[in-house]
Amino acid sequence: MDLKGKVAIVTGGGTGIGAAVTRRFVACGARVCIAGRRQEMLDEVARSLPEATVKTCAGDVSDEKDVERIVNTALSFEGTLHVLVNNAAIDQDPPAGVVDMDVAKWRRMLEVNLTGPFLMMKACIPHMIRTGSGSVINVSSLAGLRCITENPGFCASKGGLINLSQQVALDYG
């Protein structure tokens, strides 16, 4: 994969899949803005990579002002954006069925897992259109296709993300 000269944003980039994607993108030549809620985790990933290849931006993808800061941090590389990886997500803890699920936890899960990718795409796609190309990678889950016991918020949000991805591909693909 040749990403030389490309600029990417990876949300949820401080751990797990997001950190691995960041490392791979940098190894393939990209410059990456990694975003996540915990600055210390982002800094740890950034310290493990060549200095000029990574910028960090702590923030919440469900907050429009934070999304704007994340995008502006990525644009500070060279004013363009080529790749968005929507990886940030939260899981349902503790497990509960619909009857027992806390409504605030339901709302928060939808905000991060579905509204967050929507806001990131809304902010990033216009830059990709101006650049003349771009890629959006939305990290979902098998739980978006097949339900998991006592996990309605996660399953619903990931199923919604799959459909949102298809809609964006239809509209802009």
Residue frames as a rotation matrix with the C-alpha (Angstrom) as fourth column:
MET 1
0.593 0.805 0.000 0.00
0.805 -0.593 0.000 0.00
0.000 0.000 -1.000 0.00
ASP 2
-0.535 -0.782 0.321 1.57
0.793 -0.595 -0.128 3.28
0.291 0.186 0.939 -1.10
LEU 3
0.605 0.744 -0.283 0.43
0.796 -0.551 0.251 6.24
0.031 -0.378 -0.925 0.99
LYS 4
-0.462 -0.859 -0.221 3.39
0.839 -0.504 0.204 8.51
-0.286 -0.091 0.954 0.28
GLY 5
-0.959 0.025 0.283 2.22
0.079 -0.934 0.348 12.12
0.273 0.356 0.894 0.34
LYS 6
-0.064 0.996 -0.068 -1.19
0.277 0.083 0.957 11.24
0.959 0.042 -0.281 1.79
VAL 7
-0.827 -0.058 0.560 -2.70
-0.477 -0.455 -0.752 12.72
0.298 -0.889 0.348 4.95
ALA 8
-0.233 0.732 -0.640 -5.01
0.297 0.680 0.670 10.63
0.926 -0.034 -0.376 7.12
ILE 9
-0.276 0.254 0.927 -7.09
-0.916 -0.363 -0.173 10.99
0.292 -0.897 0.333 10.25
VAL 10
-0.391 0.189 -0.901 -7.51
0.217 0.970 0.109 7.95
0.894 -0.152 -0.421 12.49
THR 11
0.092 0.487 0.869 -10.04
-0.837 -0.434 0.332 8.28
0.539 -0.758 0.368 15.31
GLY 12
0.931 0.156 0.329 -9.66
-0.336 0.718 0.609 6.01
-0.141 -0.678 0.722 18.30
GLY 13
0.637 -0.726 -0.261 -5.98
-0.178 0.191 -0.965 6.06
0.750 0.661 -0.008 17.40
GLY 14
0.135 -0.623 0.771 -4.55
-0.947 -0.311 -0.085 5.71
0.292 -0.718 -0.632 20.90
THR 15
-0.316 -0.194 0.929 -5.08
-0.606 0.795 -0.040 1.97
-0.730 -0.575 -0.369 21.30
GLY 16
0.048 0.469 0.882 -5.89
0.126 0.873 -0.471 -1.29
-0.991 0.134 -0.017 19.55
ILE 17
0.322 0.190 0.928 -7.05
0.890 0.274 -0.365 -1.17
-0.323 0.943 -0.081 15.94
GLY 18
0.990 0.122 0.076 -6.58
0.141 -0.934 -0.329 2.59
0.031 0.336 -0.941 15.66
ALA 19
0.445 -0.895 -0.023 -2.97
-0.553 -0.295 0.779 2.47
-0.704 -0.334 -0.627 16.87
ALA 20
-0.106 -0.462 0.881 -2.23
0.400 0.791 0.463 -0.44
-0.910 0.402 0.101 14.52
VAL 21
0.636 0.389 0.666 -3.78
0.765 -0.208 -0.609 1.41
-0.099 0.897 -0.430 11.56
THR 22
0.926 -0.326 -0.190 -1.72
-0.308 -0.944 0.117 4.50
-0.218 -0.050 -0.975 12.42
ARG 23
0.098 -0.951 0.294 1.52
-0.316 0.251 0.915 2.49
-0.944 -0.183 -0.275 12.52
ARG 24
-0.007 -0.048 0.999 0.73
0.749 0.661 0.037 0.80
-0.662 0.749 0.031 9.22
PHE 25
0.873 0.380 0.304 -0.22
0.486 -0.646 -0.589 4.05
-0.028 0.662 -0.749 7.48
VAL 26
0.692 -0.689 -0.216 3.01
-0.551 -0.697 0.460 5.72
-0.467 -0.199 -0.861 8.64
ALA 27
-0.108 -0.744 0.659 5.03
0.031 0.661 0.750 2.68
-0.994 0.101 -0.049 7.48
CYS 28
0.107 0.252 0.962 3.38
0.927 0.324 -0.188 3.12
-0.359 0.912 -0.199 4.06
GLY 29
-0.635 -0.581 0.510 4.35
0.739 -0.648 0.181 6.80
0.225 0.492 0.841 3.86
ALA 30
0.286 0.835 0.470 1.31
0.543 -0.545 0.639 8.66
0.790 0.073 -0.609 5.21
ARG 31
-0.909 -0.290 0.299 1.23
-0.075 -0.593 -0.802 11.48
0.409 -0.752 0.517 7.70
VAL 32
-0.185 0.847 -0.498 -1.44
0.598 0.499 0.627 10.81
0.780 -0.182 -0.599 10.29
CYS 33
-0.505 0.225 0.833 -3.48
-0.697 -0.676 -0.240 12.85
0.509 -0.702 0.498 12.73
ILE 34
-0.543 0.334 -0.771 -4.48
0.488 0.872 0.034 10.49
0.684 -0.357 -0.637 15.51
ALA 35
-0.363 0.556 0.748 -7.49
-0.678 -0.708 0.198 11.46
0.640 -0.435 0.634 17.56
GLY 36
-0.190 0.358 -0.914 -8.92
0.553 0.809 0.201 10.03
0.811 -0.467 -0.352 20.74
ARG 37
0.747 0.619 0.243 -10.22
0.135 -0.499 0.856 11.02
0.651 -0.606 -0.456 24.14
ARG 38
0.874 -0.439 -0.211 -7.04
0.260 0.055 0.964 10.39
-0.411 -0.897 0.162 26.13
GLN 39
0.786 -0.595 -0.169 -4.03
-0.585 -0.628 -0.513 12.54
0.199 0.502 -0.842 25.21
GLU 40
0.084 -0.820 0.566 -1.60
-0.811 0.274 0.517 10.28
-0.579 -0.503 -0.642 27.09
MET 41
0.295 0.083 0.952 -2.55
0.268 0.949 -0.166 7.29
-0.917 0.304 0.258 24.90
LEU 42
0.980 0.064 0.187 -2.17
0.198 -0.299 -0.934 9.35
-0.004 0.952 -0.305 21.73
ASP 43
0.570 -0.820 0.059 1.23
-0.822 -0.567 0.056 10.61
-0.013 -0.080 -0.997 22.91
GLU 44
0.110 -0.511 0.853 2.39
-0.366 0.777 0.512 7.05
-0.924 -0.368 -0.102 23.55
VAL 45
0.604 0.153 0.782 1.58
0.602 0.555 -0.574 6.03
-0.522 0.818 0.243 19.97
ALA 46
0.975 -0.207 0.082 3.14
-0.104 -0.749 -0.654 9.23
0.197 0.629 -0.752 18.58
ARG 47
0.413 -0.870 0.270 6.39
-0.796 -0.201 0.571 8.65
-0.442 -0.451 -0.775 20.51
SER 48
0.146 -0.332 0.932 6.74
0.095 0.942 0.321 5.25
-0.985 0.041 0.169 18.84
LEU 49
0.588 0.164 0.792 6.76
0.781 0.139 -0.609 6.79
-0.209 0.977 -0.046 15.33
PRO 50
-0.483 -0.793 0.371 8.99
0.862 -0.506 0.040 9.21
0.156 0.339 0.928 13.39
GLU 51
-0.565 0.182 -0.805 8.38
0.494 -0.707 -0.506 12.74
-0.661 -0.683 0.309 14.66
ALA 52
-0.784 0.194 -0.589 7.24
-0.463 -0.815 0.348 14.49
-0.413 0.546 0.729 11.46
THR 53
-0.879 0.390 -0.274 4.72
0.002 0.578 0.816 11.77
0.477 0.717 -0.509 10.57
VAL 54
-0.174 0.821 -0.544 2.16
0.841 0.411 0.352 12.05
0.512 -0.396 -0.762 13.37
LYS 55
-0.747 0.112 0.655 0.15
-0.390 -0.872 -0.296 14.78
0.538 -0.477 0.695 15.08
THR 56
-0.667 0.534 -0.520 -2.20
0.724 0.629 -0.283 14.17
0.176 -0.565 -0.806 17.97
CYS 57
-0.662 0.540 0.520 -5.49
-0.465 -0.840 0.280 15.79
0.587 -0.056 0.807 18.83
ALA 58
-0.890 0.392 -0.233 -7.42
0.435 0.579 -0.689 14.80
-0.135 -0.715 -0.686 21.93
GLY 59
-0.689 0.716 -0.110 -11.14
-0.723 -0.690 0.032 15.19
-0.053 0.102 0.993 21.52
ASP 60
-0.427 0.699 0.573 -14.58
0.079 0.661 -0.747 13.65
-0.901 -0.273 -0.338 21.40
VAL 61
-0.974 -0.013 0.225 -15.83
0.224 0.064 0.973 12.72
-0.027 0.998 -0.059 17.92
SER 62
-0.141 0.989 0.043 -19.41
0.973 0.130 0.193 13.36
0.185 0.069 -0.980 19.02
ASP 63
0.305 0.145 -0.941 -18.60
0.492 -0.870 0.025 17.04
-0.815 -0.471 -0.337 19.72
GLU 64
0.813 0.112 0.571 -18.68
0.578 -0.263 -0.772 19.31
0.064 0.958 -0.279 16.64
LYS 65
0.832 -0.550 0.078 -16.06
-0.555 -0.829 0.073 21.71
0.024 -0.104 -0.994 18.01
ASP 66
0.182 -0.774 0.606 -13.68
-0.370 0.517 0.772 18.82
-0.911 -0.365 -0.192 18.74
VAL 67
0.462 0.043 0.886 -14.28
0.691 0.609 -0.390 17.42
-0.556 0.792 0.252 15.25
GLU 68
0.971 -0.097 0.219 -13.35
0.069 -0.765 -0.641 20.80
0.230 0.637 -0.736 13.78
ARG 69
0.519 -0.825 0.222 -10.12
-0.768 -0.337 0.544 20.83
-0.375 -0.453 -0.809 15.84
ILE 70
0.201 -0.412 0.889 -9.26
0.132 0.910 0.392 17.28
-0.971 0.038 0.238 14.74
VAL 71
0.683 0.115 0.721 -9.75
0.713 0.111 -0.692 18.14
-0.160 0.987 -0.006 11.06
ASN 72
0.927 -0.351 0.134 -7.78
-0.305 -0.912 -0.275 21.38
0.219 0.214 -0.952 11.39
THR 73
0.350 -0.828 0.437 -4.92
-0.523 0.214 0.825 19.47
-0.777 -0.517 -0.358 13.02
ALA 74
0.229 -0.223 0.947 -4.80
0.608 0.793 0.040 17.10
-0.760 0.567 0.318 10.05
LEU 75
0.846 0.159 0.509 -5.01
0.517 -0.480 -0.709 19.98
0.131 0.863 -0.488 7.59
SER 76
0.806 -0.577 -0.133 -2.01
-0.446 -0.739 0.504 21.62
-0.390 -0.346 -0.853 9.27
PHE 77
0.197 -0.740 0.644 0.22
0.475 0.646 0.597 19.02
-0.858 0.188 0.478 7.57
GLU 78
-0.847 -0.522 0.101 -0.28
0.331 -0.369 0.868 20.57
-0.416 0.769 0.486 4.13
GLY 79
-0.578 0.674 -0.460 -3.88
-0.634 -0.726 -0.267 21.70
-0.514 0.137 0.847 3.78
THR 80
-0.200 0.517 -0.832 -5.21
-0.771 0.441 0.460 18.48
0.604 0.734 0.311 2.29
LEU 81
-0.262 0.201 0.944 -6.87
-0.708 0.625 -0.330 15.34
-0.656 -0.755 -0.021 3.54
HIS 82
-0.485 -0.037 -0.874 -6.97
-0.787 0.454 0.418 11.99
0.381 0.890 -0.250 1.76
VAL 83
-0.376 0.278 -0.884 -8.08
0.213 0.954 0.209 9.30
0.902 -0.110 -0.418 4.23
LEU 84
-0.193 0.383 0.903 -10.47
-0.934 -0.353 -0.051 9.17
0.299 -0.854 0.426 7.19
VAL 85
-0.529 0.069 -0.845 -10.58
0.191 0.981 -0.039 6.11
0.826 -0.182 -0.533 9.43
ASN 86
0.040 0.648 0.760 -13.57
-0.846 -0.382 0.371 6.26
0.531 -0.658 0.534 11.78
ASN 87
-0.310 -0.286 -0.906 -12.46
0.122 0.934 -0.337 3.80
0.943 -0.215 -0.255 14.42
ALA 88
-0.883 -0.036 0.468 -13.49
-0.429 -0.341 -0.836 5.47
0.190 -0.939 0.286 17.70
ALA 89
0.020 0.912 -0.411 -16.17
-0.203 0.406 0.891 3.49
0.979 0.066 0.193 19.52
ILE 90
-0.614 -0.114 0.781 -17.44
-0.790 0.094 -0.606 2.54
-0.004 -0.989 -0.147 22.94
ASP 91
-0.641 0.354 -0.681 -18.94
0.099 0.918 0.384 -0.77
0.761 0.178 -0.623 24.00
GLN 92
0.354 0.862 0.362 -21.87
-0.439 -0.188 0.878 -1.48
0.825 -0.470 0.312 26.26
ASP 93
-0.538 -0.532 -0.654 -20.80
0.396 0.525 -0.753 -1.92
0.744 -0.664 -0.072 29.86
PRO 94
-0.666 -0.203 0.718 -22.38
-0.312 0.950 -0.022 -3.53
-0.677 -0.239 -0.696 31.75
PRO 95
-0.916 0.386 -0.112 -24.29
0.065 0.417 0.907 -5.81
0.397 0.823 -0.407 29.38
ALA 96
-0.605 0.795 -0.047 -28.05
-0.042 -0.091 -0.995 -5.30
-0.795 -0.600 0.089 29.59
GLY 97
-0.433 0.586 0.685 -31.14
0.901 0.307 0.307 -5.91
-0.030 0.750 -0.660 27.54
VAL 98
-0.458 0.310 0.833 -33.36
0.297 -0.830 0.472 -3.07
0.838 0.464 0.288 26.36
VAL 99
0.592 0.797 -0.122 -35.50
0.359 -0.125 0.925 -3.14
0.722 -0.591 -0.360 29.51
ASP 100
0.710 -0.350 -0.611 -32.52
0.655 0.009 0.755 -2.79
-0.259 -0.937 0.236 31.85
MET 101
-0.166 -0.854 0.493 -30.27
0.944 -0.282 -0.171 -0.57
0.285 0.437 0.853 29.73
ASP 102
-0.086 0.009 -0.996 -29.55
0.566 -0.822 -0.056 2.90
-0.820 -0.569 0.066 31.07
VAL 103
0.775 0.491 0.399 -30.92
0.601 -0.375 -0.706 5.48
-0.196 0.786 -0.586 28.61
ALA 104
0.737 -0.567 -0.369 -27.92
-0.505 -0.824 0.258 7.79
-0.450 -0.004 -0.893 29.10
LYS 105
-0.253 -0.841 0.478 -25.56
-0.188 0.527 0.829 4.94
-0.949 0.120 -0.291 28.14
TRP 106
0.214 0.437 0.874 -27.72
0.802 0.433 -0.413 4.20
-0.558 0.789 -0.257 25.07
ARG 107
0.975 0.214 -0.065 -27.53
0.152 -0.847 -0.509 7.84
-0.164 0.486 -0.858 23.97
ARG 108
0.392 -0.902 -0.178 -23.79
-0.620 -0.402 0.674 8.07
-0.680 -0.154 -0.717 24.59
MET 109
-0.236 -0.461 0.855 -23.13
0.275 0.813 0.514 4.92
-0.932 0.356 -0.065 22.58
LEU 110
0.504 0.482 0.717 -25.10
0.826 -0.027 -0.562 6.26
-0.252 0.876 -0.412 19.62
GLU 111
0.922 -0.198 -0.332 -23.33
-0.214 -0.977 -0.012 9.63
-0.322 0.082 -0.943 19.91
VAL 112
0.042 -0.999 0.025 -19.84
-0.600 -0.005 0.800 8.11
-0.799 -0.049 -0.599 19.76
ASN 113
-0.448 -0.300 0.842 -20.43
0.222 0.875 0.430 5.10
-0.866 0.379 -0.326 17.50
LEU 114
0.031 0.549 0.835 -22.81
0.974 0.171 -0.148 6.65
-0.224 0.818 -0.530 14.96
THR 115
0.946 0.312 -0.091 -23.01
0.292 -0.939 -0.184 10.44
-0.143 0.147 -0.979 15.31
GLY 116
0.314 -0.913 -0.259 -19.21
-0.147 -0.317 0.937 10.67
-0.938 -0.256 -0.234 15.65
PRO 117
-0.488 -0.495 0.719 -18.52
0.603 0.405 0.688 9.04
-0.632 0.769 0.101 12.26
PHE 118
0.435 0.711 0.552 -21.31
0.901 -0.348 -0.261 11.16
0.007 0.611 -0.792 10.72
LEU 119
0.902 -0.093 -0.421 -19.72
0.023 -0.965 0.263 14.37
-0.430 -0.247 -0.868 12.03
MET 120
-0.076 -0.997 0.033 -16.23
-0.009 0.034 0.999 13.31
-0.997 0.075 -0.011 10.95
MET 121
-0.333 -0.001 0.943 -17.44
0.881 0.356 0.312 12.47
-0.336 0.934 -0.117 7.42
LYS 122
0.729 0.670 0.144 -19.42
0.683 -0.693 -0.231 15.71
-0.055 0.267 -0.962 7.23
ALA 123
0.724 -0.512 -0.462 -16.25
-0.225 -0.809 0.543 17.65
-0.652 -0.290 -0.701 8.08
CYS 124
-0.202 -0.945 0.258 -13.78
-0.081 0.279 0.957 15.61
-0.976 0.173 -0.133 5.98
ILE 125
0.098 0.266 0.959 -15.57
0.815 0.532 -0.230 14.76
-0.571 0.804 -0.165 2.74
PRO 126
0.962 0.249 -0.112 -15.61
0.142 -0.805 -0.576 18.37
-0.233 0.538 -0.810 1.43
HIS 127
0.290 -0.935 -0.206 -11.79
-0.692 -0.353 0.629 18.44
-0.661 -0.039 -0.749 1.71
MET 128
-0.341 -0.372 0.863 -11.55
0.221 0.861 0.458 15.12
-0.914 0.347 -0.211 -0.13
ILE 129
0.589 0.617 0.522 -13.82
0.691 -0.048 -0.722 16.44
-0.420 0.786 -0.454 -2.88
ARG 130
0.869 -0.313 -0.384 -11.57
-0.390 -0.910 -0.141 19.50
-0.305 0.273 -0.913 -3.27
THR 131
-0.112 -0.959 0.260 -8.51
-0.540 0.278 0.794 17.22
-0.834 -0.051 -0.550 -3.38
GLY 132
-0.015 0.193 -0.981 -10.16
-0.983 0.176 0.050 15.16
0.182 0.965 0.188 -6.11
SER 133
0.008 0.070 -0.998 -10.00
-0.073 0.995 0.069 11.87
0.997 0.072 0.013 -4.23
GLY 134
-0.403 -0.162 0.901 -10.35
-0.890 -0.159 -0.426 10.38
0.213 -0.974 -0.080 -0.81
SER 135
-0.322 0.276 -0.906 -11.20
0.100 0.961 0.257 7.29
0.942 -0.008 -0.337 1.16
VAL 136
-0.072 0.370 0.926 -13.39
-0.966 -0.258 0.028 6.83
0.250 -0.892 0.376 4.20
ILE 137
-0.476 -0.099 -0.874 -12.98
0.049 0.989 -0.138 3.66
0.878 -0.108 -0.466 6.23
ASN 138
0.094 0.590 0.802 -15.66
-0.910 -0.276 0.310 3.12
0.404 -0.759 0.511 8.87
VAL 139
-0.842 -0.427 -0.329 -14.75
-0.236 0.841 -0.486 0.41
0.484 -0.332 -0.809 11.35
SER 140
0.205 0.953 0.224 -17.90
-0.845 0.056 0.532 -1.48
0.494 -0.298 0.817 12.28
SER 141
-0.649 -0.328 0.686 -18.36
-0.671 0.671 -0.315 -4.92
-0.357 -0.665 -0.656 13.76
LEU 142
-0.846 0.395 -0.357 -19.99
0.142 0.813 0.564 -8.24
0.514 0.427 -0.744 13.08
ALA 143
-0.634 0.612 -0.473 -22.36
0.610 0.019 -0.792 -7.05
-0.476 -0.791 -0.386 15.83
GLY 144
-0.556 0.426 -0.713 -23.75
-0.541 -0.838 -0.078 -4.62
-0.631 0.342 0.696 13.25
LEU 145
-0.485 0.343 -0.804 -24.94
-0.720 0.365 0.590 -7.58
0.496 0.865 0.070 11.20
ARG 146
0.011 0.424 -0.906 -25.70
0.289 0.866 0.409 -10.18
0.957 -0.267 -0.113 13.88
CYS 147
0.498 0.290 0.817 -26.94
-0.569 -0.602 0.560 -9.24
0.655 -0.744 -0.135 17.32
ILE 148
-0.606 -0.666 -0.435 -25.08
0.090 0.486 -0.869 -10.09
0.790 -0.566 -0.235 20.50
THR 149
0.220 0.715 -0.664 -26.96
0.777 0.283 0.562 -10.96
0.590 -0.639 -0.493 23.69
GLU 150
0.631 0.195 -0.751 -27.56
0.716 -0.520 0.466 -7.98
-0.300 -0.832 -0.467 25.99
ASN 151
-0.484 -0.820 -0.304 -25.85
0.547 -0.555 0.626 -5.46
-0.683 0.137 0.718 23.73
PRO 152
0.406 0.774 0.485 -28.59
0.855 -0.136 -0.500 -3.46
-0.321 0.618 -0.717 21.98
GLY 153
0.756 -0.124 -0.643 -26.74
-0.119 -0.992 0.052 -0.12
-0.644 0.037 -0.764 21.95
PHE 154
-0.306 -0.949 -0.081 -23.55
-0.372 0.041 0.927 -1.46
-0.876 0.313 -0.366 20.40
CYS 155
-0.491 0.161 0.856 -25.39
0.660 0.711 0.245 -3.64
-0.569 0.685 -0.455 17.87
ALA 156
0.604 0.789 0.110 -27.77
0.696 -0.455 -0.555 -0.86
-0.388 0.412 -0.824 16.83
SER 157
0.586 -0.427 -0.689 -24.98
-0.344 -0.901 0.265 1.71
-0.733 0.082 -0.675 16.51
LYS 158
-0.524 -0.839 0.143 -22.74
-0.249 0.311 0.917 -0.59
-0.814 0.445 -0.372 14.46
GLY 159
-0.200 0.562 0.802 -25.66
0.859 0.495 -0.133 -1.65
-0.472 0.662 -0.582 12.24
GLY 160
0.805 0.488 -0.338 -26.43
0.329 -0.841 -0.430 2.02
-0.494 0.235 -0.837 11.71
LEU 161
0.120 -0.854 -0.506 -22.78
-0.467 -0.498 0.731 2.68
-0.876 0.149 -0.459 10.83
ILE 162
-0.598 -0.276 0.752 -22.87
0.431 0.681 0.592 -0.02
-0.676 0.678 -0.288 8.16
ASN 163
0.283 0.800 0.529 -25.94
0.931 -0.096 -0.353 1.58
-0.232 0.592 -0.772 6.59
LEU 164
0.755 -0.090 -0.649 -24.49
-0.046 -0.995 0.085 5.09
-0.654 -0.035 -0.756 6.91
SER 165
-0.334 -0.942 0.013 -21.35
-0.159 0.070 0.985 3.86
-0.929 0.327 -0.173 5.12
GLN 166
-0.419 0.262 0.870 -23.44
0.822 0.516 0.240 2.50
-0.385 0.816 -0.431 2.26
GLN 167
0.681 0.729 -0.076 -25.38
0.653 -0.650 -0.388 5.77
-0.332 0.215 -0.918 2.04
VAL 168
0.436 -0.607 -0.664 -22.20
-0.311 -0.794 0.522 7.88
-0.844 -0.021 -0.535 1.89
ALA 169
-0.611 -0.648 0.454 -20.74
0.172 0.451 0.876 5.56
-0.773 0.613 -0.164 -0.77
LEU 170
0.001 0.717 0.697 -23.94
0.967 0.176 -0.182 5.94
-0.254 0.675 -0.693 -2.80
ASP 171
0.850 0.432 -0.301 -23.95
0.393 -0.901 -0.182 9.73
-0.350 0.036 -0.936 -2.46
TYR 172
0.660 -0.660 -0.360 -20.22
-0.617 -0.749 0.241 10.45
-0.429 0.063 -0.901 -2.88
GLY 173
0.294 -0.577 0.762 -18.59
0.026 0.802 0.597 7.18
-0.956 -0.155 0.250 -3.97
